[in-house]
Amino acid sequence: MNITKEQAWELSLLALCVWREARGESLQGKIAVAWSIRNRVTKPGVTWWGDDWEEVIEHKFQYSSFNPDDPNAKKLPGDPSKDASWRDSLLAAEQAYTGAGLDPTNGATHYYAPSVVAAPAWTKDKNSVFKTKIGAHEFWIAA
């Protein structure tokens, strides 16, 4: 795959987000997180969370691992030949970035882990739709 510097940056940022947000999940769980991010980037007409990969991922309070006070914000992955979670995060990011395969989230734009945090307010909105549960995460299309 021939990519530009900008695409390499976006792909790297996506992989880092997946690793920070879902490094304890299976490959399928990582792919689901990556696809939910892709769904935001490609959602027509919705721009409050950003218009491109970098804006979506770094939008304030959207991905907790990028919040300055989150302990995961300082974590960086290691050598992918030794860190299977990072290797899987890179693979998940590439699949979602290129649109390879099917979206396992059925169009979800949001997710959260009920075992880690209470249900966010957007889950209670009558226009939010639960799509699926993969690993520890519930995936939603939020209003």
N, CA, C and O atoms as a MOPAC input file, in Angstrom:
PM7 MOZYME 1SCF
protein

 N      0.85100 1    -1.17100 1     0.00000 1
 C      0.00000 1     0.00000 1     0.00000 1
 C      0.90100 1     1.24000 1     0.00000 1
 O      1.63600 1     1.47500 1     0.96000 1
 N      0.84400 1     2.02000 1    -1.06100 1
 C      1.58400 1     3.28000 1    -1.13700 1
 C      0.74500 1     4.36300 1    -0.48100 1
 O     -0.41100 1     4.57800 1    -0.84400 1
 N      1.34600 1     5.04600 1     0.49700 1
 C      0.59900 1     6.09400 1     1.20000 1
 C      1.43400 1     7.35600 1     1.30300 1
 O      2.66400 1     7.31900 1     1.25400 1
 N      0.74200 1     8.46500 1     1.44700 1
 C      1.39700 1     9.75300 1     1.62600 1
 C      1.82400 1     9.92000 1     3.08500 1
 O      1.45900 1     9.11600 1     3.94300 1
 N      2.59700 1    10.96800 1     3.35500 1
 C      2.98100 1    11.26600 1     4.73800 1
 C      1.74400 1    11.53600 1     5.58900 1
 O      1.66300 1    11.09200 1     6.73400 1
 N      0.78600 1    12.26200 1     5.02700 1
 C     -0.44700 1    12.56400 1     5.76300 1
 C     -1.20900 1    11.28500 1     6.09900 1
 O     -1.69500 1    11.12900 1     7.21900 1
 N     -1.31300 1    10.38300 1     5.14600 1
 C     -2.00500 1     9.11700 1     5.40300 1
 C     -1.24800 1     8.28900 1     6.43800 1
 O     -1.86500 1     7.64200 1     7.28400 1
 N      0.08100 1     8.30500 1     6.37800 1
 C      0.88300 1     7.57000 1     7.36900 1
 C      0.62800 1     8.11800 1     8.76300 1
 O      0.51000 1     7.35600 1     9.72300 1
 N      0.54300 1     9.45400 1     8.87900 1
 C      0.25900 1    10.08300 1    10.16400 1
 C     -1.13100 1     9.66400 1    10.65400 1
 O     -1.28400 1     9.25800 1    11.80600 1
 N     -2.14100 1     9.76200 1     9.78400 1
 C     -3.50400 1     9.40200 1    10.17400 1
 C     -3.58600 1     7.94800 1    10.60600 1
 O     -4.21400 1     7.63100 1    11.61600 1
 N     -2.96400 1     7.07600 1     9.85800 1
 C     -2.96600 1     5.64600 1    10.17700 1
 C     -2.26600 1     5.37900 1    11.50300 1
 O     -2.73500 1     4.56900 1    12.30300 1
 N     -1.15300 1     6.05100 1    11.73700 1
 C     -0.42400 1     5.89600 1    13.00700 1
 C     -1.24000 1     6.40400 1    14.18300 1
 O     -1.28300 1     5.76900 1    15.23600 1
 N     -1.89000 1     7.55000 1    14.00500 1
 C     -2.72300 1     8.11900 1    15.05900 1
 C     -3.91000 1     7.20100 1    15.35700 1
 O     -4.26800 1     7.00000 1    16.51800 1
 N     -4.51300 1     6.65000 1    14.31100 1
 C     -5.62400 1     5.70900 1    14.50100 1
 C     -5.15100 1     4.46700 1    15.25600 1
 O     -5.82100 1     4.01800 1    16.18600 1
 N     -4.01200 1     3.91400 1    14.86900 1
 C     -3.48000 1     2.73000 1    15.55500 1
 C     -3.19500 1     3.03000 1    17.02700 1
 O     -3.49000 1     2.21100 1    17.89700 1
 N     -2.62300 1     4.20400 1    17.30400 1
 C     -2.35200 1     4.58300 1    18.69100 1
 C     -3.64600 1     4.70000 1    19.48300 1
 O     -3.71900 1     4.24300 1    20.62300 1
 N     -4.65500 1     5.30300 1    18.89400 1
 C     -5.94800 1     5.43600 1    19.56900 1
 C     -6.53400 1     4.05200 1    19.86400 1
 O     -7.00400 1     3.80000 1    20.97400 1
 N     -6.50800 1     3.17100 1    18.88900 1
 C     -7.02100 1     1.80900 1    19.07800 1
 C     -6.24200 1     1.11900 1    20.19200 1
 O     -6.83700 1     0.49300 1    21.06900 1
 N     -4.92900 1     1.22700 1    20.16500 1
 C     -4.10700 1     0.57000 1    21.18500 1
 C     -4.41700 1     1.10600 1    22.57600 1
 O     -4.57400 1     0.33600 1    23.52300 1
 N     -4.50500 1     2.42200 1    22.69500 1
 C     -4.78600 1     3.00800 1    24.00900 1
 C     -6.19300 1     2.67000 1    24.49200 1
 O     -6.39500 1     2.40200 1    25.67700 1
 N     -7.15000 1     2.68000 1    23.59600 1
 C     -8.55200 1     2.47800 1    23.97200 1
 C     -8.91300 1     1.00300 1    24.14000 1
 O     -9.80700 1     0.67300 1    24.92000 1
 N     -8.23100 1     0.11300 1    23.41800 1
 C     -8.69900 1    -1.28100 1    23.37100 1
 C     -7.57400 1    -2.30600 1    23.39000 1
 O     -7.74500 1    -3.41400 1    22.88100 1
 N     -6.43200 1    -1.96100 1    23.96500 1
 C     -5.31300 1    -2.90200 1    23.90700 1
 C     -5.58500 1    -4.22100 1    24.61800 1
 O     -4.94000 1    -5.22500 1    24.31800 1
 N     -6.52400 1    -4.23800 1    25.55000 1
 C     -6.86300 1    -5.48500 1    26.23900 1
 C     -7.92100 1    -6.31000 1    25.51900 1
 O     -8.29400 1    -7.38700 1    25.98400 1
 N     -8.40200 1    -5.81400 1    24.39700 1
 C     -9.45200 1    -6.50500 1    23.64200 1
 C     -8.84600 1    -7.44700 1    22.60600 1
 O     -7.65800 1    -7.37000 1    22.29200 1
 N     -9.68100 1    -8.33000 1    22.08900 1
 C     -9.27700 1    -9.22400 1    21.00600 1
 C     -9.05200 1    -8.40100 1    19.74000 1
 O     -9.36100 1    -7.21000 1    19.70200 1
 N     -8.51400 1    -9.04300 1    18.70900 1
 C     -8.35700 1    -8.36600 1    17.42500 1
 C     -9.70600 1    -7.85800 1    16.93800 1
 O     -9.79400 1    -6.74000 1    16.43000 1
 N    -10.75500 1    -8.65700 1    17.08200 1
 C    -12.08800 1    -8.22800 1    16.64700 1
 C    -12.54100 1    -6.98800 1    17.42400 1
 O    -13.15400 1    -6.09100 1    16.84600 1
 N    -12.25200 1    -6.92800 1    18.70800 1
 C    -12.59600 1    -5.75600 1    19.50900 1
 C    -11.83900 1    -4.51700 1    19.05800 1
 O    -12.39600 1    -3.41900 1    19.03500 1
 N    -10.58300 1    -4.69000 1    18.70400 1
 C     -9.78300 1    -3.57200 1    18.20400 1
 C    -10.30800 1    -3.09800 1    16.84600 1
 O    -10.38900 1    -1.89700 1    16.59100 1
 N    -10.66100 1    -4.04000 1    15.98800 1
 C    -11.21600 1    -3.68500 1    14.68100 1
 C    -12.50600 1    -2.90300 1    14.86800 1
 O    -12.75200 1    -1.93400 1    14.15000 1
 N    -13.32600 1    -3.30900 1    15.81500 1
 C    -14.59700 1    -2.61600 1    16.07000 1
 C    -14.35300 1    -1.17700 1    16.51900 1
 O    -15.03300 1    -0.26500 1    16.04900 1
 N    -13.40700 1    -0.96100 1    17.41000 1
 C    -13.09300 1     0.39500 1    17.86000 1
 C    -12.60400 1     1.22400 1    16.67000 1
 O    -13.02300 1     2.36800 1    16.49700 1
 N    -11.72700 1     0.65600 1    15.85800 1
 C    -11.20900 1     1.37600 1    14.68900 1
 C    -12.33400 1     1.74200 1    13.72500 1
 O    -12.35600 1     2.85000 1    13.18900 1
 N    -13.26200 1     0.82300 1    13.50400 1
 C    -14.37800 1     1.10200 1    12.58800 1
 C    -15.30600 1     2.17300 1    13.15200 1
 O    -15.84600 1     2.97500 1    12.39000 1
 N    -15.50300 1     2.20500 1    14.46000 1
 C    -16.37000 1     3.25300 1    15.01700 1
 C    -15.74700 1     4.62800 1    14.80100 1
 O    -16.46100 1     5.61300 1    14.61300 1
 N    -14.42800 1     4.69400 1    14.82800 1
 C    -13.74400 1     5.95200 1    14.54000 1
 C    -13.91000 1     6.28400 1    13.05900 1
 O    -14.20500 1     7.42600 1    12.70600 1
 N    -13.72300 1     5.29100 1    12.19600 1
 C    -13.91700 1     5.50500 1    10.75300 1
 C    -15.32900 1     6.02500 1    10.47800 1
 O    -15.52300 1     6.90900 1     9.64400 1
 N    -16.30900 1     5.46700 1    11.18700 1
 C    -17.69100 1     5.87700 1    10.95800 1
 C    -17.90700 1     7.35000 1    11.27900 1
 O    -18.74000 1     8.00500 1    10.65300 1
 N    -17.17600 1     7.86800 1    12.23400 1
 C    -17.26100 1     9.30200 1    12.52500 1
 C    -16.62100 1    10.11400 1    11.40600 1
 O    -17.17700 1    11.11400 1    10.95400 1
 N    -15.45100 1     9.67400 1    10.96700 1
 C    -14.72100 1    10.40600 1     9.93300 1
 C    -15.53400 1    10.46200 1     8.63800 1
 O    -15.52600 1    11.47900 1     7.94400 1
 N    -16.22100 1     9.39400 1     8.31900 1
 C    -16.91800 1     9.30700 1     7.02900 1
 C    -18.39900 1     9.64900 1     7.11000 1
 O    -19.10900 1     9.54600 1     6.10900 1
 N    -18.87700 1    10.05400 1     8.28300 1
 C    -20.31000 1    10.35600 1     8.42700 1
 C    -20.62200 1    11.69300 1     7.76800 1
 O    -20.13800 1    12.73500 1     8.21100 1
 N    -21.42100 1    11.66700 1     6.71900 1
 C    -21.71400 1    12.91500 1     6.01100 1
 C    -22.58600 1    13.85800 1     6.84100 1
 O    -23.53400 1    13.43900 1     7.50500 1
 N    -22.23700 1    15.13700 1     6.78200 1
 C    -23.06500 1    16.15100 1     7.41400 1
 C    -22.88200 1    16.31700 1     8.91200 1
 O    -23.46600 1    17.22800 1     9.49900 1
 N    -22.09000 1    15.46500 1     9.55000 1
 C    -21.86600 1    15.59700 1    10.99500 1
 C    -20.41800 1    16.01500 1    11.18200 1
 O    -19.50000 1    15.24700 1    10.89600 1
 N    -20.21700 1    17.23200 1    11.66200 1
 C    -18.84000 1    17.71900 1    11.77600 1
 C    -18.48400 1    18.20600 1    13.16900 1
 O    -17.37600 1    18.70300 1    13.37200 1
 N    -19.38000 1    18.07900 1    14.12900 1
 C    -19.04500 1    18.62000 1    15.44100 1
 C    -17.85000 1    17.92400 1    16.06100 1
 O    -17.17600 1    18.49300 1    16.92000 1
 N    -17.58000 1    16.69500 1    15.63600 1
 C    -16.43500 1    15.99000 1    16.20400 1
 C    -15.22300 1    16.03600 1    15.28200 1
 O    -14.18000 1    15.47700 1    15.62200 1
 N    -15.32900 1    16.68600 1    14.12400 1
 C    -14.19100 1    16.85300 1    13.22600 1
 C    -14.48700 1    16.39100 1    11.81900 1
 O    -15.46500 1    15.68900 1    11.56100 1
 N    -13.62000 1    16.80100 1    10.91900 1
 C    -13.80900 1    16.49600 1     9.50000 1
 C    -12.79900 1    15.50300 1     8.94800 1
 O    -12.93600 1    15.05800 1     7.80800 1
 N    -11.79700 1    15.14900 1     9.72600 1
 C    -10.80000 1    14.20200 1     9.23700 1
 C    -10.31800 1    13.33800 1    10.40800 1
 O    -10.74800 1    13.52700 1    11.54600 1
 N     -9.43900 1    12.40800 1    10.12300 1
 C     -8.98900 1    11.44600 1    11.13800 1
 C     -8.39000 1    12.14400 1    12.35600 1
 O     -8.73800 1    11.82400 1    13.49200 1
 N     -7.49900 1    13.08900 1    12.12100 1
 C     -6.83500 1    13.76800 1    13.23800 1
 C     -7.83300 1    14.55800 1    14.07800 1
 O     -7.80700 1    14.47800 1    15.30600 1
 N     -8.70400 1    15.31200 1    13.43600 1
 C     -9.68100 1    16.10600 1    14.18400 1
 C    -10.62000 1    15.21500 1    14.98700 1
 O    -10.93000 1    15.52200 1    16.13800 1
 N    -11.06900 1    14.13100 1    14.40100 1
 C    -11.98300 1    13.22200 1    15.10700 1
 C    -11.28600 1    12.58900 1    16.31000 1
 O    -11.83300 1    12.58900 1    17.41300 1
 N    -10.10900 1    12.06200 1    16.10900 1
 C     -9.40800 1    11.35800 1    17.19100 1
 C     -9.00400 1    12.31800 1    18.30800 1
 O     -9.10200 1    11.96600 1    19.48400 1
 N     -8.55800 1    13.50700 1    17.96400 1
 C     -8.06400 1    14.43400 1    18.97500 1
 C     -9.12900 1    15.38800 1    19.50000 1
 O     -8.82100 1    16.25600 1    20.31700 1
 N    -10.37200 1    15.24900 1    19.05200 1
 C    -11.43400 1    16.13900 1    19.53500 1
 C    -11.58700 1    15.97700 1    21.04700 1
 O    -11.68200 1    14.86100 1    21.55800 1
 N    -11.60800 1    17.08600 1    21.74000 1
 C    -11.63500 1    17.09100 1    23.20600 1
 C    -12.75500 1    16.21300 1    23.76600 1
 O    -13.91300 1    16.31900 1    23.36300 1
 N    -12.38400 1    15.36300 1    24.68600 1
 C    -13.27700 1    14.49000 1    25.44900 1
 C    -13.98600 1    13.41700 1    24.62300 1
 O    -14.98500 1    12.85800 1    25.07500 1
 N    -13.49000 1    13.12400 1    23.43100 1
 C    -14.11400 1    12.06800 1    22.64200 1
 C    -13.46500 1    10.70700 1    22.89000 1
 O    -14.16300 1     9.69800 1    22.98800 1
 N    -12.16100 1    10.67200 1    22.99100 1
 C    -11.45000 1     9.42600 1    23.27800 1
 C    -10.62200 1     9.67400 1    24.53300 1
 O     -9.64600 1    10.42400 1    24.51800 1
 N    -11.03300 1     9.03100 1    25.60900 1
 C    -10.45400 1     9.34900 1    26.92000 1
 C     -8.94000 1     9.21200 1    26.94900 1
 O     -8.27500 1     9.92900 1    27.69600 1
 N     -8.38400 1     8.31300 1    26.15700 1
 C     -6.93600 1     8.11500 1    26.18400 1
 C     -6.16500 1     9.28900 1    25.58400 1
 O     -4.93400 1     9.29800 1    25.61200 1
 N     -6.87000 1    10.27100 1    25.04900 1
 C     -6.22900 1    11.48000 1    24.55000 1
 C     -6.50900 1    12.68500 1    25.45400 1
 O     -6.06400 1    13.79700 1    25.16700 1
 N     -7.24400 1    12.46300 1    26.53800 1
 C     -7.47800 1    13.53000 1    27.51200 1
 C     -6.20700 1    13.70500 1    28.34700 1
 O     -5.63100 1    12.71400 1    28.79400 1
 N     -5.76600 1    14.92900 1    28.56100 1
 C     -4.49800 1    15.14700 1    29.27100 1
 C     -4.41800 1    14.49400 1    30.64900 1
 O     -3.33200 1    14.09400 1    31.07000 1
 N     -5.53300 1    14.37800 1    31.35600 1
 C     -5.50000 1    13.81300 1    32.70700 1
 C     -5.67800 1    12.29700 1    32.73400 1
 O     -5.66000 1    11.69600 1    33.80800 1
 N     -5.84600 1    11.67800 1    31.58400 1
 C     -6.01500 1    10.22300 1    31.52500 1
 C     -4.63900 1     9.55900 1    31.55900 1
 O     -3.75300 1     9.95400 1    30.80100 1
 N     -4.44000 1     8.56100 1    32.42200 1
 C     -3.12700 1     7.91000 1    32.49500 1
 C     -2.69600 1     7.27000 1    31.17200 1
 O     -1.50000 1     7.13200 1    30.91300 1
 N     -3.66100 1     6.88000 1    30.33500 1
 C     -3.31700 1     6.27700 1    29.04500 1
 C     -2.73900 1     7.29100 1    28.05500 1
 O     -2.10800 1     6.90300 1    27.07300 1
 N     -2.94900 1     8.57400 1    28.30500 1
 C     -2.48100 1     9.61000 1    27.38600 1
 C     -0.95500 1     9.64400 1    27.28400 1
 O     -0.41100 1    10.16700 1    26.31200 1
 N     -0.28200 1     9.10300 1    28.25800 1
 C      1.18100 1     9.10400 1    28.25300 1
 C      1.75700 1     7.76500 1    27.79900 1
 O      2.97100 1     7.62300 1    27.65800 1
 N      0.88600 1     6.78700 1    27.57200 1
 C      1.36000 1     5.45200 1    27.20400 1
 C      1.63200 1     5.36600 1    25.71000 1
 O      0.88100 1     5.89100 1    24.88700 1
 N      2.72500 1     4.68900 1    25.38400 1
 C      3.08100 1     4.43600 1    23.99700 1
 C      3.37000 1     2.94800 1    23.83800 1
 O      3.92200 1     2.31900 1    24.74000 1
 N      3.00000 1     2.39500 1    22.70100 1
 C      3.23400 1     0.96500 1    22.47400 1
 C      4.70800 1     0.67500 1    22.23500 1
 O      5.51400 1     1.58000 1    22.01700 1
 N      5.03500 1    -0.60000 1    22.28100 1
 C      6.41600 1    -1.01800 1    22.05200 1
 C      6.60600 1    -1.62600 1    20.67600 1
 O      5.87300 1    -1.32100 1    19.73500 1
 N      7.57000 1    -2.46200 1    20.58100 1
 C      7.93300 1    -3.13700 1    19.34600 1
 C      6.80100 1    -4.07900 1    18.92700 1
 O      6.43700 1    -4.97300 1    19.69200 1
 N      6.23000 1    -3.89300 1    17.71000 1
 C      5.12100 1    -4.75500 1    17.30000 1
 C      5.50600 1    -6.23100 1    17.16900 1
 O      4.63400 1    -7.10000 1    17.19300 1
 N      6.79900 1    -6.51800 1    17.03200 1
 C      7.20400 1    -7.92600 1    16.95400 1
 C      7.16700 1    -8.58800 1    18.32700 1
 O      7.18400 1    -9.81400 1    18.43500 1
 N      7.11600 1    -7.76000 1    19.38200 1
 C      7.07400 1    -8.28700 1    20.74500 1
 C      5.76100 1    -7.98300 1    21.45400 1
 O      5.44400 1    -8.61500 1    22.46200 1
 N      5.00000 1    -7.03400 1    20.94600 1
 C      3.74800 1    -6.60200 1    21.57100 1
 C      2.58400 1    -6.94400 1    20.65700 1
 O      2.27000 1    -6.19400 1    19.73200 1
 N      1.94400 1    -8.08100 1    20.91800 1
 C      0.84100 1    -8.55000 1    20.05900 1
 C     -0.31200 1    -7.55900 1    20.02700 1
 O     -0.98500 1    -7.42900 1    19.00400 1
 N     -0.54800 1    -6.86500 1    21.12200 1
 C     -1.63300 1    -5.89700 1    21.17300 1
 C     -1.36900 1    -4.72700 1    20.22100 1
 O     -2.29100 1    -4.23800 1    19.57000 1
 N     -0.12900 1    -4.28400 1    20.14200 1
 C      0.22800 1    -3.20400 1    19.21300 1
 C      0.13900 1    -3.69900 1    17.76800 1
 O     -0.36100 1    -2.99400 1    16.89100 1
 N      0.62500 1    -4.90400 1    17.53400 1
 C      0.54200 1    -5.50200 1    16.19700 1
 C     -0.91300 1    -5.58100 1    15.73800 1
 O     -1.23000 1    -5.22800 1    14.60200 1
 N     -1.79800 1    -6.04900 1    16.62700 1
 C     -3.22700 1    -6.13500 1    16.30100 1
 C     -3.84200 1    -4.75000 1    16.10800 1
 O     -4.72000 1    -4.57400 1    15.26200 1
 N     -3.38900 1    -3.77100 1    16.88200 1
 C     -3.89600 1    -2.40400 1    16.73900 1
 C     -3.51600 1    -1.82400 1    15.38100 1
 O     -4.31800 1    -1.13500 1    14.75100 1
 N     -2.29800 1    -2.10000 1    14.93100 1
 C     -1.86100 1    -1.66100 1    13.61000 1
 C     -2.70700 1    -2.31500 1    12.51400 1
 O     -3.10800 1    -1.65600 1    11.55500 1
 N     -2.97200 1    -3.60200 1    12.66500 1
 C     -3.79300 1    -4.32400 1    11.69100 1
 C     -5.22700 1    -3.78900 1    11.67800 1
 O     -5.80400 1    -3.56400 1    10.61400 1
 N     -5.79000 1    -3.58900 1    12.85700 1
 C     -7.15700 1    -3.06500 1    12.96300 1
 C     -7.24200 1    -1.67500 1    12.33900 1
 O     -8.19700 1    -1.36800 1    11.62500 1
 N     -6.24600 1    -0.84100 1    12.61000 1
 C     -6.23000 1     0.51400 1    12.05100 1
 C     -6.15900 1     0.46800 1    10.53200 1
 O     -6.87700 1     1.20300 1     9.85500 1
 N     -5.31000 1    -0.37900 1     9.99800 1
 C     -5.18400 1    -0.47600 1     8.53900 1
 C     -6.49200 1    -0.93400 1     7.90200 1
 O     -6.90700 1    -0.39400 1     6.87600 1
 N     -7.14000 1    -1.92300 1     8.50300 1
 C     -8.40800 1    -2.40800 1     7.94900 1
 C     -9.47000 1    -1.31500 1     7.94300 1
 O    -10.15000 1    -1.11200 1     6.93700 1
 N     -9.61200 1    -0.61200 1     9.06100 1
 C    -10.63000 1     0.43500 1     9.13300 1
 C    -10.26100 1     1.62200 1     8.25200 1
 O    -11.12300 1     2.19100 1     7.58300 1
 N     -9.00700 1     1.99000 1     8.25000 1
 C     -8.56900 1     3.14800 1     7.46000 1
 C     -8.83900 1     2.92800 1     5.97700 1
 O     -9.28900 1     3.83600 1     5.27800 1
 N     -8.56500 1     1.72900 1     5.50500 1
 C     -8.75100 1     1.42900 1     4.08100 1
 C    -10.16600 1     0.95600 1     3.76300 1
 O    -10.53700 1     0.85400 1     2.59400 1
 N    -10.95800 1     0.66700 1     4.79400 1
 C    -12.31700 1     0.17200 1     4.57300 1
 C    -12.35900 1    -1.29000 1     4.17900 1
 O    -13.33600 1    -1.74300 1     3.58400 1
 N    -11.31500 1    -2.03100 1     4.50200 1
 C    -11.25200 1    -3.45400 1     4.16000 1
 C    -12.19700 1    -4.25700 1     5.05500 1
 O    -12.26400 1    -4.02700 1     6.26200 1
 N    -12.90800 1    -5.17800 1     4.46800 1
 C    -13.81100 1    -6.03200 1     5.23700 1
 C    -15.10200 1    -5.32900 1     5.58000 1
 O    -15.40300 1    -4.24800 1     5.07300 1
 N    -15.85600 1    -5.96400 1     6.45000 1
 C    -17.14600 1    -5.43000 1     6.87400 1
 C    -17.02100 1    -4.72300 1     8.21200 1
 O    -16.19400 1    -5.08800 1     9.04800 1
 N    -17.84400 1    -3.71800 1     8.40200 1
 C    -17.89400 1    -2.97600 1     9.65600 1
 C    -18.58500 1    -3.84300 1    10.71600 1
 O    -19.79100 1    -4.06900 1    10.62400 1
 N    -17.85200 1    -4.33000 1    11.71300 1
 C    -18.47000 1    -5.20000 1    12.72500 1
 C    -19.40300 1    -4.44900 1    13.67800 1
 O    -20.12500 1    -5.07300 1    14.45400 1
 N    -19.39200 1    -3.10900 1    13.62300 1
 C    -20.22300 1    -2.31200 1    14.53600 1
 C    -21.55700 1    -1.90600 1    13.92600 1
 O    -22.38500 1    -1.29000 1    14.59600 1
 N    -21.76500 1    -2.24200 1    12.67900 1
 C    -23.01000 1    -1.86900 1    11.98800 1
 C    -23.25100 1    -0.36600 1    11.98600 1
 O    -24.37500 1     0.09200 1    12.18800 1
 N    -22.18600 1     0.39700 1    11.75700 1
 C    -22.31400 1     1.84100 1    11.64300 1
 C    -22.15500 1     2.63400 1    12.92000 1
 O    -22.38800 1     3.84300 1    12.92200 1
 N    -21.76700 1     1.99000 1    14.00800 1
 C    -21.64000 1     2.69400 1    15.29500 1
 C    -20.63100 1     3.82900 1    15.22200 1
 O    -19.60300 1     3.72900 1    14.55200 1
 N    -20.94500 1     4.90100 1    15.92100 1
 C    -20.06100 1     6.06100 1    16.01100 1
 C    -19.53200 1     6.26400 1    17.43300 1
 O    -18.65700 1     7.10100 1    17.65800 1
 N    -20.05300 1     5.51100 1    18.37400 1
 C    -19.67900 1     5.65000 1    19.78200 1
 C    -19.53900 1     4.26300 1    20.41400 1
 O    -20.09300 1     3.27900 1    19.92600 1
 N    -18.79700 1     4.21600 1    21.49200 1
 C    -18.68400 1     2.98500 1    22.27100 1
 C    -18.30000 1     3.35200 1    23.69500 1
 O    -17.80800 1     4.44600 1    23.97100 1
 N    -18.53600 1     2.41900 1    24.57300 1
 C    -18.05000 1     2.56200 1    25.94200 1
 C    -17.99100 1     1.17200 1    26.55600 1
 O    -18.59700 1     0.23100 1    26.04100 1
 N    -17.26400 1     1.04800 1    27.65000 1
 C    -17.10700 1    -0.23300 1    28.34500 1
 C    -17.89700 1    -0.18600 1    29.64600 1
 O    -17.46000 1     0.45300 1    30.60300 1
 N    -19.05700 1    -0.85200 1    29.70300 1
 C    -19.88400 1    -0.80400 1    30.91300 1
 C    -19.16200 1    -1.29300 1    32.17400 1
 O    -19.51800 1    -0.89200 1    33.28200 1
 N    -18.16800 1    -2.14100 1    32.01700 1
 C    -17.43500 1    -2.62900 1    33.18800 1
 C    -16.46700 1    -1.58200 1    33.73100 1
 O    -15.93900 1    -1.73400 1    34.83300 1
 N    -16.23400 1    -0.51700 1    32.95800 1
 C    -15.26800 1     0.50700 1    33.36100 1
 C    -15.94400 1     1.81800 1    33.75500 1
 O    -15.54300 1     2.46000 1    34.72500 1
 N    -16.96400 1     2.21000 1    33.00400 1
 C    -17.64200 1     3.48700 1    33.25900 1
 C    -19.15800 1     3.29700 1    33.24400 1
 O    -19.67800 1     2.36200 1    32.63400 1
 N    -19.84700 1     4.19800 1    33.92600 1
 C    -21.31100 1     4.20600 1    33.90200 1
 C    -21.77700 1     4.58300 1    32.49400 1
 O    -21.04200 1     5.20300 1    31.72500 1
 N    -22.99300 1     4.20100 1    32.18000 1
 C    -23.54100 1     4.50900 1    30.85600 1
 C    -23.52600 1     6.01700 1    30.62100 1
 O    -24.07100 1     6.77300 1    31.42400 1
 N    -22.90900 1     6.45800 1    29.53200 1
 C    -22.89900 1     7.89000 1    29.22500 1
 C    -24.30400 1     8.41400 1    28.94400 1
 O    -25.20400 1     7.64700 1    28.60100 1
 N    -24.48200 1     9.70300 1    29.09100 1
 C    -25.79400 1    10.33000 1    28.88600 1
 C    -26.35300 1    10.03600 1    27.50100 1
 O    -27.56100 1     9.86100 1    27.34200 1
 N    -25.47800 1     9.98200 1    26.49600 1
 C    -25.96900 1     9.75800 1    25.13600 1
 C    -26.64100 1     8.39400 1    24.96000 1
 O    -27.42000 1     8.21900 1    24.02300 1
 N    -26.36100 1     7.42700 1    25.83500 1
 C    -27.02600 1     6.11900 1    25.72400 1
 C    -28.49000 1     6.19900 1    26.12100 1
 O    -29.29100 1     5.34300 1    25.74700 1
 N    -28.83400 1     7.22900 1    26.87900 1
 C    -30.21200 1     7.38300 1    27.36000 1
 C    -31.07300 1     8.23500 1    26.42300 1
 O    -32.28500 1     8.33800 1    26.61100 1
 N    -30.45200 1     8.83700 1    25.42900 1
 C    -31.18900 1     9.64700 1    24.45400 1
 C    -32.05600 1     8.71800 1    23.60200 1
 O    -31.57100 1     7.70000 1    23.10700 1
 N    -33.32800 1     9.06000 1    23.42900 1
 C    -34.25300 1     8.20000 1    22.68800 1
 C    -33.83700 1     7.99800 1    21.23000 1
 O    -34.28600 1     7.05200 1    20.58300 1
 N    -32.97600 1     8.88600 1    20.70900 1
 C    -32.52500 1     8.75700 1    19.32900 1
 C    -31.22400 1     7.96600 1    19.18700 1
 O    -30.77800 1     7.70200 1    18.07100 1
 N    -30.61300 1     7.58700 1    20.31400 1
 C    -29.41700 1     6.75700 1    20.26200 1
 C    -29.83600 1     5.30100 1    20.07200 1
 O    -30.85300 1     4.85200 1    20.60000 1
 N    -29.01900 1     4.57900 1    19.30000 1
 C    -29.36500 1     3.19600 1    18.96000 1
 C    -28.20500 1     2.27000 1    19.32300 1
 O    -27.08800 1     2.44500 1    18.83600 1
 N    -28.47500 1     1.29500 1    20.17300 1
 C    -27.49200 1     0.26100 1    20.48700 1
 C    -27.32400 1    -0.62000 1    19.25600 1
 O    -28.31400 1    -1.05400 1    18.66800 1
 N    -26.07300 1    -0.89200 1    18.85700 1
 C    -25.83000 1    -1.69800 1    17.66900 1
 C    -25.32600 1    -3.10400 1    18.00800 1
 O    -25.84200 1    -4.09000 1    17.48300 1
 N    -24.32300 1    -3.19900 1    18.88300 1
 C    -23.75600 1    -4.51200 1    19.17800 1
 C    -22.81700 1    -4.41900 1    20.37400 1
 O    -22.41500 1    -3.33100 1    20.78700 1
 N    -22.48100 1    -5.56800 1    20.91200 1
 C    -21.47100 1    -5.66000 1    21.97300 1
 C    -20.36500 1    -6.56000 1    21.44900 1
 O    -20.61900 1    -7.67700 1    20.99900 1
 N    -19.14800 1    -6.06800 1    21.50900 1
 C    -17.97800 1    -6.84700 1    21.08600 1
 C    -16.94900 1    -6.72400 1    22.18900 1
 O    -16.47900 1    -5.62800 1    22.49400 1
 N    -16.60200 1    -7.84500 1    22.78300 1
 C    -15.68500 1    -7.81200 1    23.91200 1
 C    -16.30600 1    -7.03700 1    25.04600 1
 O    -17.47000 1    -7.25200 1    25.38500 1
 N    -15.54600 1    -6.13700 1    25.63700 1
 C    -16.03100 1    -5.35400 1    26.77400 1
 C    -16.79900 1    -4.09600 1    26.36000 1
 O    -17.34900 1    -3.39900 1    27.21200 1
 N    -16.83800 1    -3.80000 1    25.05300 1
 C    -17.43400 1    -2.55700 1    24.59200 1
 C    -18.83400 1    -2.74000 1    24.00400 1
 O    -19.11600 1    -3.70900 1    23.29900 1
 N    -19.69100 1    -1.78200 1    24.31800 1
 C    -20.98800 1    -1.64500 1    23.64900 1
 C    -20.82000 1    -0.57900 1    22.58400 1
 O    -20.21800 1     0.46600 1    22.83300 1
 N    -21.34900 1    -0.84000 1    21.39800 1
 C    -21.24300 1     0.09900 1    20.28000 1
 C    -22.61600 1     0.66500 1    19.95600 1
 O    -23.61300 1    -0.05600 1    19.90700 1
 N    -22.64100 1     1.97800 1    19.73700 1
 C    -23.89000 1     2.72100 1    19.55800 1
 C    -23.76200 1     3.71100 1    18.40900 1
 O    -22.66800 1     4.14800 1    18.05400 1
 N    -24.91900 1     4.05200 1    17.83800 1
 C    -25.03200 1     5.25700 1    17.04000 1
 C    -25.70800 1     6.24200 1    17.97300 1
 O    -26.86900 1     6.07400 1    18.34600 1
 N    -24.96400 1     7.26800 1    18.34100 1
 C    -25.45900 1     8.22200 1    19.33500 1
 C    -26.08900 1     9.43000 1    18.65900 1
 O    -25.65900 1     9.88400 1    17.59800 1
 N    -27.11700 1     9.92600 1    19.31700 1
 C    -27.81600 1    11.11100 1    18.80100 1
 C    -27.00600 1    12.35100 1    19.06300 1
 O    -27.42600 1    13.45100 1    18.70300 1

